[in-house]
Amino acid sequence: MIKILNSSQKGFENEFEKILLRGSEDISEVIPKVESILRKVRENGLSALLSQVERFDRWSPKSLEDLSISPSECKEAYDALDKDTKEALHIAYDRIYAFHSKEKRQSWLDFEANGSVLGAKYTPVERAGLYIPGGKASYPSSLLMNAIPAIVAGVESIFVCTPTPDMQTNALLLAALHICGIKEIYKVGGASAVGLMAFGVPKSQANPHIKKADVITGPGNIYVASAKKLVFGEVGIDMIAGPSEIAIIADSSANATYLAHDLLSQAEHDEMASSFLFVDDENLAKIVAQKVEAILDTLPKKHIAKSSIDNRGAIIICKDIAQCTHYCNALAPEHLELMVASPFELLPSVKNAGAIFLGAHTPEPIGDYLAGPNHTLPTGGSARFFSPLGVEHFMKKSSVIYFSKDAISTLGKPCAHLAHLEDLDAHAQAVLARMQITKI
């Protein structure tokens, strides 16, 4: 049974502090194992990958060719889809592409009166590695959400790693790979895949070799998250993502059945997922709790959803919507639904959330698949400082600076003065030489 908490009751703040720690995992035991896997991939390349796939995924590849999925396999899977499935995938692709196209930054130059030119140059990374889960479940939507921003950014080389336990690759994922035009795909998962993307496989160990990525994106389990954390700096990453979560702010106008369904939509992901409802109506809270229990019995993944709801779910009764928003901002949830009479009026009060869903007819799952914005979102409170995956994760910015003779003549002396103040005489002389003077 989902627990009901009241913000006015004694001890609530202590209970809420525990809620803020949701999804936190002790990675101290995992890190040494992941470090060992990464070290073997870095040092031994292909041979390490082959042995690790045999160990973790229960099949025995003998070569790089065995680890590869061909574009023809992806096309065959796409061709075998029924019409409705093809249409749904293409609608999702088009909407996600259209949204991310609006995100792409353009290079710019600003010309000043003194002849200087300042600006920014935006350039896509050359190579991106995408990790797509394939263990407990396979998510074609994750492929679309990770590949499309890279495509919009203009990344020339995109490759995908996905685990294939017992050599079984999800047909929908293969079809999505075809739609996205991904031609380089490897049947490698977990920390091994992160190692492959971060370090590549050099020519001395495989022909053709595998060039390492500049950026790694994509969700995964604790081993994948730990591996991404360890290789950050060697390559760029999107974020360290944890278990999925949803928070809902609701007033008395909200539909209790909708609320119950939306809480369970995240609970069925896995036992570590979290679902929270902040409400200013005690009667509504009780009705929702009852409906959650009733709907649970109808779910194919009842055992997963029930474990999540019972252990990591909560309905929190607040004195008013302002207090609901206060606690929700502290939570900084991955997904936030505003199920209130005037959601757009409440929107300015929201400070921390990965994605915000407004109104009774905008369930969180619509964002998972085809609304357009990315569903790769910060979790565990990291929405306080992380943003959703987007085109910017696959691009880098360079500053552009040009000074004319007039500009250096005007600004050279104050620049040299600042350099002298920091005891960096060579800096000052590099500027003064352009002014044909030796000191100021």
C-alpha positions in Angstrom: 0.0 0.0 0.0 1.3 3.4 -0.9 2.0 5.4 2.3 0.2 8.7 3.0 2.2 11.4 4.8 0.9 14.7 6.1 3.1 17.7 6.2 1.5 19.0 9.4 2.3 15.8 11.4 5.2 15.5 13.8 8.2 13.8 12.2 7.2 14.7 8.6 10.5 16.6 7.9 12.5 13.5 8.8 10.3 11.4 6.6 10.7 13.8 3.7 14.5 13.8 4.2 14.4 10.1 3.5 12.3 10.7 0.4 15.0 13.1 -0.9 17.4 10.2 -0.9 15.3 8.1 -3.2 17.2 6.3 -5.9 20.5 6.8 -4.2 22.7 3.7 -4.5 25.9 2.7 -2.8 28.3 2.3 -5.7 31.4 1.6 -3.5 31.1 -2.2 -4.0 30.4 -1.8 -7.8 33.3 0.6 -8.5 36.1 -1.9 -8.2 34.3 -4.4 -10.5 33.7 -1.7 -13.0 37.2 -0.4 -12.8 38.5 -3.9 -13.6 36.2 -4.3 -16.6 37.2 -0.9 -18.0 40.9 -1.6 -17.4 40.7 -4.9 -19.3 38.9 -3.3 -22.2 41.5 -0.5 -22.3 44.4 -2.9 -22.2 43.2 -5.9 -24.2 40.5 -4.4 -26.5 38.6 -6.9 -28.6 39.7 -10.0 -26.6 38.4 -8.5 -23.4 35.1 -7.6 -25.0 34.7 -11.1 -26.4 35.3 -12.7 -23.1 33.1 -10.2 -21.2 30.2 -10.8 -23.6 30.5 -14.5 -23.1 30.6 -14.0 -19.3 27.7 -11.6 -18.9 25.4 -12.2 -21.9 25.8 -16.0 -22.2 26.9 -16.5 -25.7 30.4 -16.9 -27.3 31.4 -14.4 -30.0 34.7 -15.1 -31.7 35.3 -12.0 -33.7 34.4 -8.3 -34.2 32.0 -9.5 -36.9 30.2 -11.6 -34.4 29.7 -8.5 -32.2 28.3 -6.4 -35.1 24.7 -6.0 -36.2 24.5 -5.3 -39.9 22.2 -2.6 -41.5 20.5 -5.4 -43.5 19.4 -7.0 -40.2 17.9 -3.7 -39.2 16.1 -3.2 -42.5 14.7 -6.8 -42.4 13.3 -6.1 -38.9 11.8 -2.8 -40.1 10.2 -4.4 -43.2 8.6 -7.0 -41.0 6.7 -4.5 -38.9 3.0 -4.0 -39.2 1.7 -0.8 -40.6 0.5 0.7 -37.3 3.9 0.1 -35.7 5.8 1.7 -38.6 3.5 4.7 -38.5 3.9 5.1 -34.7 7.7 5.0 -34.9 7.8 7.5 -37.8 5.4 9.9 -35.9 7.7 9.7 -32.9 10.8 10.3 -35.1 9.3 13.3 -36.8 8.1 14.9 -33.7 11.3 14.4 -31.8 13.3 15.7 -34.8 11.1 18.8 -35.1 11.5 19.6 -31.4 15.3 19.2 -31.3 15.7 21.2 -34.5 14.5 24.2 -32.6 17.3 23.6 -30.0 20.2 23.8 -32.4 22.4 26.8 -31.7 23.8 28.8 -34.6 27.3 30.3 -34.7 27.4 34.1 -34.5 29.8 37.1 -34.8 29.5 40.5 -33.3 31.3 43.4 -35.0 32.4 46.2 -32.7 33.1 49.8 -33.8 36.8 49.5 -32.9 37.3 46.8 -35.5 37.2 43.8 -33.1 35.0 40.8 -33.9 33.7 38.5 -31.1 31.6 35.5 -31.4 30.9 31.8 -30.9 31.4 28.9 -33.2 29.2 25.8 -32.6 30.6 22.5 -34.0 29.2 19.0 -33.6 31.4 16.4 -32.0 32.9 14.0 -34.6 31.7 10.7 -33.0 29.0 9.8 -30.6 28.5 6.5 -28.8 24.9 5.7 -27.7 24.1 3.1 -25.0 20.7 1.5 -25.4 19.6 -0.9 -22.7 18.7 -4.4 -23.7 18.7 -6.5 -20.5 15.4 -6.6 -18.5 13.7 -4.7 -21.3 14.5 -3.1 -24.6 13.5 0.4 -25.4 13.3 1.6 -29.1 12.2 4.9 -27.7 15.5 5.3 -26.0 17.3 4.9 -29.3 15.1 7.6 -30.9 15.7 10.0 -28.0 19.5 9.5 -28.1 20.1 9.3 -31.8 17.9 12.1 -33.1 19.6 15.0 -31.2 22.9 13.7 -32.4 21.6 13.6 -36.0 20.2 17.1 -35.7 23.5 18.3 -34.3 25.3 17.0 -37.4 27.4 14.3 -35.8 28.9 12.4 -38.7 29.8 9.2 -36.9 27.2 7.6 -34.6 27.5 4.1 -33.2 25.3 2.1 -30.8 26.1 -0.5 -28.1 23.3 -2.7 -26.8 23.4 -5.9 -24.7 22.0 -9.0 -26.4 21.5 -11.7 -23.7 21.4 -15.2 -25.3 22.0 -13.4 -28.7 18.4 -12.1 -28.8 18.2 -8.6 -30.2 14.8 -6.8 -29.9 13.2 -6.5 -33.4 11.7 -3.1 -32.6 15.1 -1.8 -31.6 16.5 -3.0 -34.9 13.7 -1.3 -36.8 14.4 2.0 -34.9 18.1 1.7 -35.8 17.1 1.4 -39.4 14.8 4.5 -39.2 17.6 6.5 -37.7 20.1 5.3 -40.3 22.6 3.9 -37.7 25.0 1.5 -39.5 27.5 0.8 -36.7 26.0 -1.4 -34.0 27.7 -3.7 -31.5 26.2 -6.4 -29.3 27.9 -5.3 -26.1 26.4 -4.2 -22.9 27.1 -2.9 -19.4 30.4 -1.5 -18.3 32.1 -3.3 -21.2 30.1 -1.2 -23.7 31.0 2.0 -21.9 34.7 0.9 -22.1 34.3 0.2 -25.8 32.8 3.6 -26.5 35.4 5.4 -24.3 38.5 3.7 -25.4 37.7 2.1 -28.8 39.6 -0.9 -30.2 42.9 0.0 -31.8 44.1 -1.2 -35.1 46.6 -3.5 -33.4 43.7 -5.5 -31.9 41.2 -5.5 -34.7 40.8 -4.8 -38.4 38.7 -2.8 -39.0 39.3 -1.1 -35.7 36.7 0.8 -33.6 37.4 4.5 -33.1 36.5 5.8 -29.6 33.6 8.2 -29.1 33.9 11.9 -28.1 30.6 11.7 -26.2 28.7 8.9 -24.6 24.9 9.1 -23.9 22.2 6.8 -22.9 20.6 5.2 -19.8 21.7 2.0 -18.0 22.0 0.1 -14.8 24.3 0.8 -11.9 27.2 -0.7 -13.8 26.6 1.5 -16.8 26.2 4.6 -14.6 29.3 3.9 -12.7 31.3 3.3 -15.8 30.2 6.6 -17.3 31.2 8.3 -14.2 34.7 6.8 -14.3 35.4 7.6 -18.0 34.1 11.2 -17.8 37.0 13.4 -18.7 38.3 10.8 -21.1 35.1 11.4 -23.0 32.0 13.6 -22.5 28.8 12.1 -21.1 25.2 13.3 -20.9 24.5 12.7 -17.2 24.6 10.0 -14.4 21.1 8.7 -14.5 19.4 6.6 -11.8 16.0 4.9 -11.4 13.0 6.6 -13.0 10.7 8.8 -10.9 7.6 10.9 -11.1 6.1 13.6 -9.0 2.6 15.1 -9.3 1.2 18.3 -7.9 -2.6 18.0 -7.7 -5.5 20.0 -6.4 -9.1 19.0 -5.7 -9.9 19.4 -9.4 -7.7 16.5 -10.4 -9.1 13.2 -11.6 -8.1 10.5 -9.0 -8.1 7.7 -11.6 -5.7 9.7 -13.8 -3.4 10.3 -10.8 -3.3 6.6 -9.9 -2.5 5.5 -13.4 0.3 8.1 -13.7 1.9 7.1 -10.4 1.9 3.5 -11.6 3.3 4.4 -15.0 6.7 4.9 -13.4 6.4 2.2 -10.8 6.3 -0.5 -13.4 9.8 0.5 -14.7 11.6 -1.3 -11.9 11.5 -1.9 -8.2 13.8 1.1 -7.6 11.5 3.6 -9.4 9.8 6.3 -7.2 6.3 7.8 -7.5 5.2 10.8 -5.4 1.9 12.8 -5.2 1.7 16.2 -3.6 -1.9 17.1 -2.9 -3.8 19.7 -0.9 -6.9 17.6 -0.5 -6.9 14.8 2.1 -10.0 13.1 0.7 -8.4 13.0 -2.8 -5.3 11.5 -1.3 -7.2 8.6 0.2 -9.2 7.9 -3.0 -6.0 7.9 -5.1 -4.4 5.4 -2.7 -7.4 3.1 -3.1 -7.3 3.4 -6.8 -3.6 2.6 -7.0 -4.3 -0.7 -5.2 -7.2 -1.6 -7.5 -5.2 -0.8 -10.7 -2.1 -2.7 -9.4 -4.0 -6.0 -9.6 -4.6 -5.5 -13.3 -1.0 -4.9 -14.3 1.1 -7.5 -16.1 4.1 -6.2 -14.1 2.2 -6.1 -10.8 5.1 -7.5 -8.8 7.5 -4.8 -10.0 5.0 -1.9 -9.6 3.8 -3.1 -6.2 7.4 -3.3 -4.9 8.1 0.2 -6.2 4.9 1.7 -4.9 5.0 0.1 -1.4 8.7 0.8 -0.8 9.4 4.0 -2.8 6.1 5.7 -3.3 4.3 8.3 -1.2 1.2 10.6 -1.2 2.1 13.8 0.7 -0.8 16.0 2.0 0.2 19.7 2.1 -1.7 22.7 3.5 -1.9 24.3 0.1 -0.5 24.2 -3.5 2.3 26.6 -2.6 3.6 24.1 0.0 3.2 21.3 -2.5 5.4 23.3 -4.9 7.9 24.0 -2.2 8.5 20.4 -1.4 8.4 19.4 -5.0 11.2 21.9 -5.8 13.3 20.3 -3.1 12.7 16.9 -4.6 13.7 18.1 -8.1 12.0 15.2 -9.9 12.8 13.7 -13.2 9.1 14.0 -14.3 6.7 16.5 -12.9 3.0 16.6 -13.6 0.9 19.7 -12.7 -2.6 18.3 -12.3 -4.2 21.5 -11.2 -7.0 23.7 -12.4 -4.6 26.4 -13.8 -1.3 24.7 -14.6 0.2 27.5 -16.6 -0.2 29.9 -13.6 1.7 27.4 -11.4 4.5 26.9 -14.0 6.6 29.9 -13.0 6.8 28.5 -9.4 8.5 25.3 -10.6 12.3 25.7 -10.2 13.6 22.1 -10.4 12.3 19.4 -12.8 13.5 17.4 -15.7 10.3 17.6 -17.7 7.1 19.3 -16.8 3.7 18.0 -17.9 0.8 20.5 -17.7 -2.9 19.6 -17.3 -5.2 16.7 -17.1 -4.6 15.5 -20.6 -0.8 15.4 -20.6 0.2 12.1 -18.9 3.9 11.5 -18.5 4.1 8.6 -21.0 3.2 11.0 -23.8 6.6 12.5 -23.2 8.3 9.1 -23.1 7.4 8.4 -26.7 6.3 11.1 -29.1 5.5 14.5 -27.5 8.9 15.7 -28.9 11.1 16.8 -25.9 13.7 14.3 -24.8 12.9 11.6 -22.3 16.5 11.2 -21.2 16.2 13.3 -18.0 18.1 14.0 -14.8 17.1 11.8 -11.9 17.6 11.6 -8.1 17.4 15.4 -7.6 20.0 16.2 -10.2 17.4 18.3 -12.0 18.8 21.0 -9.7 21.8 21.3 -12.0 21.4 18.9 -15.0 19.1 19.4 -18.1 17.4 16.9 -20.4 19.5 15.3 -23.2 19.5 17.7 -26.2 21.4 18.8 -29.2 23.8 20.7 -27.1 25.2 17.5 -25.6 26.5 16.6 -29.1 28.0 20.0 -29.9 30.8 22.1 -28.5 31.3 25.8 -28.5 34.5 27.7 -29.5 35.0 31.4 -28.7 35.9 33.5 -31.7 38.1 36.6 -31.2 39.6 39.0 -33.8 41.3 42.3 -32.9 42.1 44.9 -35.5 45.1 47.3 -35.2 42.8 50.0 -33.9 41.3 47.6 -31.3 44.6 46.4 -29.9 45.7 50.1 -29.7 42.6 51.0 -27.7 42.5 48.0 -25.4 46.1 46.9 -25.2 47.2 49.1 -22.4 44.4 48.1 -19.9 45.0 44.5 -20.9 48.8 44.7 -20.3 48.1 46.5 -17.0 45.9 43.6 -15.8 48.7 41.1 -16.8 51.3 43.1 -14.8 49.0 43.0 -11.8 49.1 39.2 -11.9 52.9 39.2 -12.4 52.6 37.8 -15.9 55.1 39.9 -17.8 55.2 37.7 -20.9 51.5 38.1 -21.2 51.9 41.9 -21.1 54.8 41.9 -23.5 52.8 39.8 -26.1 50.1 42.6 -26.1 52.5 45.6 -26.0 54.6 44.2 -28.9 51.5 44.7 -31.1 51.4 48.3 -30.0 55.2 48.7 -30.7 55.9 49.7 -27.2 57.8 47.8 -24.4 56.1 49.1 -21.3 53.2 51.2 -20.1 
